[in-house]
Amino acid sequence: MSPDAGASAGADVAFGVDIGGTKVLGVALGTSDRLVAEARVATPAPGRDGEDLGRAVADAVAAVVAQLDATLAPGVVPHQGAPAIGVGAPGMVDRQGRLRFAPNLPQAHGLDWSHLIGDRLGGRTVLIENDANFAVLAEHRLGAAQGYHHVMMVTLGTGIGGGLVVDGRVQVGGNGFAGEIGHMVVDPAGPACPCGRHGCWERYASGSGLGVLAREAALAGKLPKVARGDPESVRGEDVSAAALAGDLDARRVVEEVGWWVGFGLANLTCVLDPECFVLGGGLMSAGDLLLDAARAAYGELVEGGERRPPTAIVPASFGERAGAVGAALAARHGGLW
């Protein structure tokens, strides 16, 4: 939605909800942006038609909000009314809160989140936005990117999402679709992507990309301890855990993914010239192993190399809560201020 919706008066408490692939996570922020409550429910399974899925997701959001309402102590809810609510959704969400396109949720294209979710929340103030835009807001205002004015948030999950801060303000683009960085094509002859093209960055540098590279390595006999005789069953999480435990073959796979992360960051720098990259998402469970590989690749590949001022590449502070925290901040201030 438009980042100028107008702040909610007297918003001592604000709610933020993040619609994820496996869970709908909600938080309540109190005074001084302190986390005062948290709730979550499972995300409805996608195996249904668009309207049915939309209703089920909207019901899940309403259930999370009801849990937050019930958790708050008496007197915390502001006298002027119930807390405003920010809701982060995946994919290309336009300024009216409609999902235009989501590669990993094709049956939901065209859903009007503002209508579906707003109808279930009894006329409360609701702000709908792309989840990564909320995540970068949280990290910029309260987290790892505090003090920087030009920031790129990169969420390394099943796919890759992005949120952009320029001159201290979150940028959403002309239609609200800025930050779809996972679908930069890095190899036109590469593997097919759910978006319909081939060789997108997220095919190599995301959690699903790690899984693909891991299975390829296992089929080539390079991950015997992880595969345990069944290469097709190897998951990215298995490789990350084995790498952290010291398995050299698994380390090489994680480092290869880290190289691809750094490769993409170097390309983004040519366009955006950020002072800071914040890396979040489930892939960051690989920790310093992935982060060090990404930093090394970035240093080798970025234009200007050592001649340009250093760019910080840091892990996110809020982890899985970043989108929900940013959604609550935006609800409190009436938009992506």
HELIX and SHEET records of a PDB file:
HELIX    1   1 THR A   31  ASP A   33  5                                   3    
HELIX    2   2 GLY A   50  THR A   71  1                                  22    
HELIX    3   3 PRO A  106  ALA A  108  5                                   3    
HELIX    4   4 TRP A  113  ASP A  119  1                                   7    
HELIX    5   5 ASP A  131  ARG A  141  1                                  11    
HELIX    6   6 ILE A  181  HIS A  183  5                                   3    
HELIX    7   7 GLU A  202  ALA A  205  1                                   4    
HELIX    8   8 GLY A  207  LEU A  219  1                                  13    
HELIX    9   9 PRO A  224  ALA A  227  1                                   4    
HELIX   10  10 PRO A  231  SER A  233  5                                   3    
HELIX   11  11 GLY A  236  LEU A  244  1                                   9    
HELIX   12  12 LEU A  248  LEU A  272  1                                  25    
HELIX   13  13 GLY A  282  ALA A  286  5                                   5    
HELIX   14  14 ASP A  288  LEU A  301  1                                  14    
HELIX   15  15 GLY A  305  ARG A  307  5                                   3    
HELIX   16  16 GLY A  319  ARG A  321  5                                   3    
HELIX   17  17 ALA A  322  HIS A  333  1                                  12    
SHEET    1   A 5 LEU A  35  ALA A  42  0                                        
SHEET    2   A 5 LYS A  23  LEU A  29 -1                                        
SHEET    3   A 5 ALA A  14  ILE A  19 -1                                        
SHEET    4   A 5 ILE A  85  ALA A  89  1                                        
SHEET    5   A 5 VAL A 126  ASN A 130  1                                        
SHEET    1   B 2 MET A  92  VAL A  93  0                                        
SHEET    2   B 2 LEU A  99  PHE A 101 -1                                        
SHEET    1   C 5 ARG A 169  GLN A 171  0                                        
SHEET    2   C 5 ILE A 160  VAL A 166 -1                                        
SHEET    3   C 5 VAL A 151  LEU A 156 -1                                        
SHEET    4   C 5 CYS A 276  GLY A 280  1                                        
SHEET    5   C 5 ALA A 312  PRO A 315  1                                        
END                                                                             
